[in-house]
Amino acid sequence: MEALVASALGLLTSAGVYLMLRKRTFPVIVGLTLLSYAVNVFIFAAGRLVTNLPPIIDKAAPGYTDPLPQALVLTAIVISFGMTAVIVMMALGAFLEAGHDKVDMNDDAEDSPETLK
Amino acid sequence: MMGHWIIAPVILPAVLGALIVLFMRHDLLLQRVFSLAGTIALTLIAMALVHAATVDPPEVYLLGNWPAPFGIVLMLDRLSALMVLLTGLLALAVQLYAIGTKWDARGRHFHALFQFQLMGISGAFLTGDAFNLFVFFEVLLIASYGLMIHGGGRDRLRAGVQYVAFNLVGSSLFLFALATIYGVTGTLNIADLAVKVQNLPEGDAGLMRVAAVMLILVFAIKGALVPLQFWLPATYANAPGPVAALFAVMTKIGAYAALRFGVMVFPPETAATGTLIADLMLPAAQVTLVLGSLGILGAATLGRLAAFAAIASMGTAFIAISAFTPAASAAAMYYMIHSTLAGAVLFLVADMVLHRRAHDALTEALPPIAGAGLISGLFMASAIASAGMPPLSGFIGKLLVMDALRDSAALVWSVILVSSLIAIIGFSRAGSTLFWKAHASAPLDPPAAPAQPQAFVAIFALLAGLVAMTVLAGPIMGWLEDTAAQLHDPAAYIAANRLPEGS
């Protein structure tokens, strides 16, 4: 299970970083989202991977899984969700104002909106 | 003992911000009154906190009365109280300026976002828990996204997207670092970390090193340390003037967190990290300083000049922090207070010039602006403060930093002195283009100056703060040296957390 989670994390992170380096805002946002998924799984794994154990100390159960990373990951999910909503709105605003969705600032001379269509 | 007052700097702006959105969103006057009153109250509470932190040892505030390290704690010590007070004073001046220039009327919800921003900044300074620090970082960031694009406009929105994207990457890195630290030590309480990182089993040292460097990278992003400074010039140059002035304290949060963690959790005698953090931070800080100064010299617009001055000041602050000695930490604190006020003045003056000039490019001389005499004087004062020339406190700050770093004088002193010279030339060039050469061009009738008494009061108040820091440098340094001593001897801070034995 460790190998599976680790390779999934690696794949998510590398895909996220690749997309983040693109020059349009849409792939950048998708890349940031993938990166936040990778982070969430990573936080979960920081509490050690166990199966079929309750997140509280129970005398009947053979052990317990650390509940704290679950609380942390919940916070992280909420925050990354909110932040993604913000950047989507801002990117949309920038796209409507500028007429294109390129990320860098100093491109207006060579790339008029027409050439990008 | 302050008891529940410790959480007041977080609760007050949070409640006020929500009330402003809910009940006053159509009445700008009501927003202004309540928001200004809230900021004044925040400053007064911060003064009481500074007094309490001075006479008492560090004090813990248990949220929900859950004991540390399981519950989240707020920690009041001299450093955190000082930073909250600095935030309050800066916010007061900035808010006055925003009201005086009617910046707050150019978009909606300025005052609500401003209060949420203050909530995040105060919380980040007061928290005693690493994950809670992340949460408050996000609170202040999400408010800063709204403030940064206040007033709208194409370039501002596009710069805003870059700013958000950069900070989302920083947040992801922060979470990776926190998860690694939690995986190794099983705690995120700062006092508990300070104990556990010192007694780490040898096998975990490698993981801890990775986590420590990732954490410092996050603080370097916030503090605009090279090579992670790329977000700053475009963001600050495109943000509204008063917002950029408020952001002067945001870069200091990165410096504050680096100081807090570098001194308390990963001091140079830690077996796991050793001097790794200092070894990485010092060269980066020197490059930051040089790059900032060259940016001042080469900036094409006044906004970017002020932004590069902010980068240069962070370079100096990080040089002092990276020594991790009590004397250098005290010098770093002094310089951080100074550069917050000086940076804010520079951004506000830049905004005044931009307001009265056709554009803020430094490449051509334009006819004189309205009120050029007074504004050029203010620009000169802010340039002197930012470049670190006598008689203002920047000179004392740089002197203290250099004095604290006698050991590596050859390199550090030459970097600081040469970069100061470059900065002085850069400021002179900008000033002469803006104000002197203006008289050579066609003497049109200057347009009528808009009366903005509050805006000038705000700038003069910040300058008065710089003068006070110069005149009272002795007592202030005495207080800061005690603060640095408290930071470097975390026994009292750890004891205040009342950690369970043998946890």
Interface residues (C-beta under 8 A of the other chain):
Chain A: M20 T25 V28 I29 L32 L35 S36 A38 V39 F42 I43 A45 A46 G47 R48 L68 P69 L72 T75 A76 I79 S80 G82 M83 T84 V86 I87 M90 A91 G93 A94 E97 A98 V103 M105
Chain B: F131 V135 E138 L141 I142 Y145 I149 G152 G153 R154 D155 L157 R158 A159 G160 V161 Q162 V164 A165 L168 V169 S171 S172 L175 F176 L178 A179 T180 Y182 G183 A234
